[in-house]
Each structure stands twice: as structure tokens, then as C-alpha cells.
């Protein structure tokens, strides 16, 4: 992996620059003493951290992160019959017109369709104008590969047609390379929640866990983000289909 690109699913990510930060003599004893007392390290804004050592650690992590990485990997999972679409067009932002047209195509002929689409509008509002991504393939693979779009799932629930939706398309797993500048310029799914915070704290959590509990499997949090712009084809690293996705899910389940 290019050292300028951060991939949280690449084991080599955790063997490098953050080791010297987390395991430094003036830092690790503080964290090791009682990790639960230092949850401040995961504050969205380092300025709000009261412990000076923890605050300095977060600032140092931020500094090293921005100095060493110019790209991050992010993942989109869905169901689609045309995987080549992502290689041709990249990932398009969610629009009400596009999602409603897809709902009418999938659920054509089912009673109460227009009512179900109207009731699902609140699910669209959360993602309007964005591309929903995960910072780790582990979480992108949880249910989007099986059930597809959250908006379409809401329409299906309203119609009592969940099984019908699950039979549509095939699992598609899209891995993208995003410039840090896109993360810094976008608004996140949680409003003020910072994108860089997601990546930095995930690295910190993993580093702490592996050092403190070397014999236990690491469990991260399902962090997601919304990129408020389309992702061009040039930023699509790979598109995995059907059986490949199933094998990938089994691999993740066996290793997490």
C-alpha cells in the first residue's frame, strides 16, 4: 500500500507511524494505567480535552496524520445488476428523483407504492446530495450487501416487500480512494462530526487495544461518513461482485 494512503483494513497501517506516538514512554503509561479514564482522547474537538497529556497526544496524532497521508480508503456497499456502472460513472450523489425512480422500478405493481415512497422521504433527507461511505470494509459489508439501500429498505418495509427487495440485484462492493481535502471540505452525516476524527480515533483505538489486549480480537466501531460530492471513476480503486463479496464477508467474519 502506498505510504501516503491510509487504509484501515491494511494491517501494515498499524505497524508504522502511530506506534511511535501511542507507545512513547511519556504517553503509553498514561493510557495503560486506566484506559477507561481517558475516553477524552476520542473527543471530536481536541480543544475540549481537559487532560493536557491526552490533549497533546491528539494534537500530535492530527499533525502526523495530515503530514503523512494525502488519501484515505473508504468503502461503499450496495446491490446492483450493473457493476460496470461504477467503473463508468463512479459513485453518484443521492437525489430524490433518482431514488424514487429506482423504487418505482423495483416495486412496480405493488399497491400503495406512492404512499410508501412518500413515507420514506425522511430516510432520504439524511443522505440528500451525498455518497454514503464506511471507513472500513468490515462495516460496509454488514448488511448493505444483503439488503441494499437504506432508503429502498424503508420503502420495502412500508410495503411489506422486504424479501422482494433482497432478491434484487447482486452484492456490489466499491473501494474508493479519497483525497483528504474532500474530507476536510465536506459536512458529515452527524453535522459537526469531523471526518478526520473518524480515522484518527480508529487508529488510536486499535493501537490501544492491540497493546493492552494482545490475545483478544480487536472490535472497532461502525464509523460511516457522507461525502457531499460525486466520486469520479478515477477514484474508484476496485469493484467486487457477488461471490467475491460473499468470500470477503466470510474473511471479515473470521478475522474480526
Secondary structure, DSSP 8 states (H G I E B T S, - for coil): --TTEE-TT-GGGGGSHHHHHHTSTTTHHHHHH-GGGGGGGG-SSGGG--SHHHHHHHHHHHHHHHHH-SEEEEEEEEEES-THHHHHH-B----HHHHHHHHHHHTTT-TTHHHHHHHTHHHHHTTTT-EEEESSHHHHTSSHHHH--HHHHHHHHHHT-HHHHHTSSEEEEEEEEEEHHHHHHS-BTTBT--HHHHHHHHHHHHHHHHHH-TTS-------EEEESS-B-GGGEEEEEEHHHHHHHHHHHHHH-
